[in-house]
Amino acid sequence: MSRFYPEPFSFGTGAAASGADEIVIVLFPGNRVLLAGDRLPRSSELPFFAGDGVRIGRIDRTACVMVEESPVPAEVESGTLRQIEIREALTLLSELEQTALCRARTLSFWRRNRRYCGACGAELEDRSEECARGCPSCGAVFYPQIAPAVITAITDERGRLLLAHNSRFREGMYSLIAGFVEPGESMESAVRREIREEVGLEVKEIRYAGSQSWPYPNSLMIGFTAEYAGGEIRPDGVEITDARFCTPEDMPDIPSPGSIARRLIDQWLNQQQETQRG
Ligand SMILES: [Zn+2]
């Protein structure tokens, strides 16, 4: 079975040096990435690629190299090569290439924003033995940070799903209640707190329902299902401006495929259809 293997950074190990065909993850500003058709390009397909990327891992024996390309070379959009949004790319790529892309996006953000030592202020250096940056002056070591966030599909006693409009969403778009885990919290207590804060409801039967890397820039989304246990819907008016329990027949616009929000909503829709058939 094929696997993705994360590796510490290594530089200049690109195709030009090794002669091997590598998977190249070219990141552009604005959360965009280069694809060749519906997959990540290989180094042999990229005439501008001189083997100067940062190796971040491999899929089986094929190296995955990250290139932070800015400004964009003119020859990038040609043939099957195209730039698209990472979110859209994640709906097209194989699971292993998705993992490589999410890792590249998160590490790219982290390296740019972790340039100086938080203890003494000296400029940090990538470490070769582990995925970390170290301080040559005081010896402090900094690892990539991942911010866990919980997202919950809440159903009521009639099987309806709670959908909420976030003030950052476009008009008419609704999704599930989500938020970051606070220091000191368990994921389950974060689920309860976010739901209480944002819509004023209590929930029970909190169950894990899968997770997804969310590299915008460094989240891990952890999905749950929960059942309504009490309270009346009271949107907080700041983050959430409207929320309601919906049936499959009465759905607002929901997130596009590729997000864990959509996966949880689709799971609920399938269950509802099975219940109706059964
Ligand atoms: Zn230091």
Boltz pocket constraint, residues with backbone or C-beta under 6 A from the ligand:
constraints:
  - pocket:
      binder: B
      contacts: [[A, 117], [A, 118], [A, 119], [A, 120], [A, 121], [A, 122], [A, 135], [A, 136], [A, 137], [A, 138], [A, 139], [A, 140]]
      max_distance: 6.0
